[in-house]
Amino acid sequence: MKICEIKKCLNADLLCGEEWLDHDVFSACCSDMMSDVLAYVKDQGVLLTGLLNSQVIRTANMMDMVCIVFVRDKKPTEEMVELARESGIAVMSTHLRAYDACGLLYSEGLGRCDSNV
């Protein structure tokens, strides 16, 4: 699934990363605990989260994720957006709850990240 398709599916606002909209994403994970995210395989994934701090961007970057979607209308700070931009990560915000956003992406064929554990 392309990032532009994720944006459309979730009716999300793109906050940075327009140049990445045609990038393919193969899997997704959803968590507000970055320690859990670290347990997932790096697979060009998208991270869905309601956690709003710079650790989200740093964790996504470390795990080679290409897109972050903040749920429940969460809006990252400009500093967070700039960090994501520098890291080559597309950032979006959707009004959907995490459960609904994950369900929509799953129903459209986006897979899950496989755990190392």
ABEGO torsion letter per residue (X at the ends): XBAAAAAAAAGBBBABGAAAAABBBABBBBBABAAAAAABBBBGBBBBBABBBAAAAAAAAAAGBABBBBBGGBBBBAAAAAAAAAAGBBBBBBABBAAAAAAAAAAAGBBBBBBAX
